């Protein structure tokens, strides 16, 4: 196989944002857009219980995949991915405070708000480098392409459990029922 090296680091060296036991029996893939209010609601109302009952106990691991629905979400995804440590901290902060940075009359204003928000939060990253890094850009776009092709993702959030699309209404009760059947 041929690996193309871009900026002396290959795209395969970008770490997926994930939480949980690497050897968990159940893998959840969450396709999300950082400007999506339903995704923010998932992080606020479903994810904390999911984390407590299933992820922290080692039964489930979750991978957050990028499915940006607009340029603002695309840039936010690049910011979330920027540290390349696989940690969900920046992603969680962006969802928890979505209303503070998802605003502006155009992409440029929204970008400025995103940058300001990152600085206010004390998140130590090189904003300009992050949103112009071609490897991260390709990684984010490839998530979206794979989601569309492999799982027919066309809305966010879309939850995939052990490679099966979760078709029920996305709330904790429904998710818990599905997961309990798999344990």
CORRA-V162052 format. One record per pair of residues at least 4 apart in sequence whose C-alpha atoms are under 7 Angstrom apart, sorted by sequence separation. I is the first residue (numbers start at 1). J is the second residue. If there is no record, write none. Layout:
# CORRA-V162052
i->{I,I}
j->{J,J}
This chain:
# CORRA-V162052
i->{5,6,9,36,37,38,39,40,41,42,43,44,46,47,48,49,50,51,52,53,54,55,69,70,71,72,73,74,75,76,77,78,88,89,90,91,92,93,94,98,105,106,107,108,109,110,111,112,113,114,115,116,117,118,119,126,127,128,129,133,134,135,136,137,138,139,140,141,142,143,144,145,146,147,148,160,161,170,171,172,173,174,175,176,177,178,179,5,42,50,51,54,55,68,104,118,147,148,153,160,161,169,170,4,33,54,55,68,104,147,148,159,160,168,32,103,159,102,101,80,66,80,101,115,101,151,101,26,27,28,29,30,31,32,33,24,25,26,27,28,29,30,31,32,33,34,20,24,25,26,27,28,29,30,31,32,33,72,20,24,29,31,32,33,71,21,24,20,35,72,21,22,34,72,20,21,33,20,19,20,34,19,34,18,19,18,17,18,17,82,79,43,44,78,79,78,40,40,75,78,78,34,77,35,18,15,17,18,14,15,16,17,18,15,17,66,67,66,67,65,66,39,39,38,36,33,11,32,31,32,46,31,32,46,30,31,11,30,31,6,30,29,30,28,29,28,29,28,27,28,26,27,26}
j->{9,10,13,40,41,42,43,44,45,46,47,48,50,51,52,53,54,55,56,57,58,59,73,74,75,76,77,78,79,80,81,82,92,93,94,95,96,97,98,102,109,110,111,112,113,114,115,116,117,118,119,120,121,122,123,130,131,132,133,137,138,139,140,141,142,143,144,145,146,147,148,149,150,151,152,164,165,174,175,176,177,178,179,180,181,182,183,10,47,55,56,59,60,73,109,123,152,153,158,165,166,174,175,10,39,60,61,74,110,153,154,165,166,174,39,110,166,110,110,90,77,91,113,127,114,165,117,59,60,61,62,63,64,65,66,58,59,60,61,62,63,64,65,66,67,68,55,59,60,61,62,63,64,65,66,67,68,107,56,60,65,67,68,69,107,58,61,58,73,110,60,61,73,111,60,61,73,61,61,62,76,62,77,62,63,63,63,64,64,130,130,95,96,130,131,131,95,96,131,136,137,95,140,102,86,84,86,87,84,85,86,87,88,86,88,140,143,143,144,143,144,156,157,157,156,156,135,156,156,157,171,157,158,172,157,158,139,158,159,135,159,159,160,159,160,160,161,161,161,162,161,162,162}
